[in-house]
Amino acid sequence: MRNNYFAKRGMLGKEQDGLDSSKPKPRDEAAETIECFIIRNNLCPHDKLPSQREMCAMWSFNRVTLCSAIERLTQEGKLYSRPGSGVY
């Protein structure tokens, strides 16, 4: 019955229960924030980023979201990390 309601209004698959599929995921927002930080601060390759704790405090992201964003940027080849040392 619920799907019927949304189907009649042309909303099926687009927006249900207030969830907008076009809204970026928090991980993607965090990744974009990190990229903007790198550009704004003129960081060069191999420059160290602030610690995860500091970045969480600066941008109010939770740590899981931030780690996911760092992992995504690492997979894209934009960042790399050294365990115990930091993210570059």
C-alpha positions in Angstrom: 0.0 0.0 0.0 2.8 2.4 0.8 4.4 1.8 -2.6 1.1 2.5 -4.2 1.0 6.0 -2.5 4.4 6.9 -3.9 3.7 5.4 -7.3 0.6 7.5 -7.8 2.5 10.6 -7.0 5.5 9.8 -9.3 7.8 9.4 -6.3 8.6 5.7 -6.4 12.3 5.2 -6.4 13.1 8.9 -6.0 12.1 10.0 -2.6 10.6 7.8 0.1 10.4 8.5 3.8 12.3 11.7 3.3 15.3 10.0 1.8 16.6 11.9 -1.2 18.7 9.7 -3.5 20.5 12.7 -5.0 21.8 13.8 -1.6 25.6 12.9 -1.3 26.7 10.4 1.3 28.5 11.7 4.3 31.6 9.8 3.2 31.5 11.7 -0.1 31.1 15.0 1.7 34.0 14.2 3.9 36.2 13.2 0.9 35.3 16.5 -0.8 36.1 18.4 2.4 39.5 16.8 2.6 40.2 17.6 -1.1 39.2 21.2 -0.5 41.5 21.4 2.5 44.4 20.1 0.5 43.8 22.7 -2.2 43.2 25.7 0.2 46.3 24.9 2.1 48.5 24.4 -1.0 49.5 20.9 0.3 52.0 19.1 -1.9 52.3 15.4 -2.5 53.9 13.8 0.6 52.7 16.6 2.9 51.1 15.2 6.0 47.4 15.8 6.8 46.2 16.6 10.3 45.4 13.6 12.5 42.1 11.9 12.1 41.1 13.2 15.5 42.0 16.8 14.5 40.1 16.5 11.2 37.0 15.1 13.0 37.1 18.1 15.3 37.6 20.6 12.5 34.7 19.4 10.4 32.4 17.6 12.8 32.6 14.3 11.0 32.4 11.1 12.9 35.5 9.0 12.8 34.0 6.1 10.8 32.9 8.6 8.1 36.3 10.2 8.0 38.1 6.8 7.8 35.7 5.8 5.0 36.5 9.0 3.1 40.2 8.5 3.5 39.9 5.0 2.3 38.1 6.2 -0.8 40.7 8.8 -1.6 43.4 6.3 -1.0 41.8 3.9 -3.5 41.6 6.7 -6.0 45.3 7.3 -5.6 44.9 10.8 -4.1 46.2 9.9 -0.6 48.3 7.3 1.0 48.7 6.3 4.6 51.6 5.0 6.7 50.3 3.0 9.8 51.5 4.8 12.9 52.6 7.8 10.9 49.6 9.5 9.3 47.9 10.2 6.0 49.7 12.0 3.2 
